[in-house]
Amino acid sequence: MSHRVVAVPVAWGKGDPNADAYDDAARRLAHATDAAGRRIKVVRIPSPGFVEGDEGQAIPASHMNFLIANKAVIVPIYEARPGEMAVQALETLFPDRQVIGLPSIAILTGGGSFHCITQQEPAR
């Protein structure tokens, strides 16, 4: 991903609980600049929409919890169509890496996805 590019989700489907927050973030960033005063480019990545948990509540599913590896970007996928669109959008941002969408609903039960579960753990 090049400098001065920020990826922000865009709501998918009816009932996306974060639609207003996504639009507010994109609107604010569209007027922002980097430390050198250059405008930031905002790229919208489809959200997975409303993903229902075991008790009918919205769970924190996001395609934005992707992992950037040496030659790949691993993207959490929850439903086929918005997931495919998220992978395609990220392919434009990471042309030098293979963007791979993988099912992530089981990992999400712990509250995160690929990026979260690959973070460092303290030795003690």
Secondary structure, 3 states (H helix, E strand, C coil): CCCCEEEEEECCCCCCCCHHHHHHHHHHHHCCECCCCCECEEEEEECCCCCECCCCCECCCCCCCCEECCCEEEEEECCHHHHHHHHHHHHHHCCCCEEEEEECHHHHCCCCCHHHHCCCCCCC
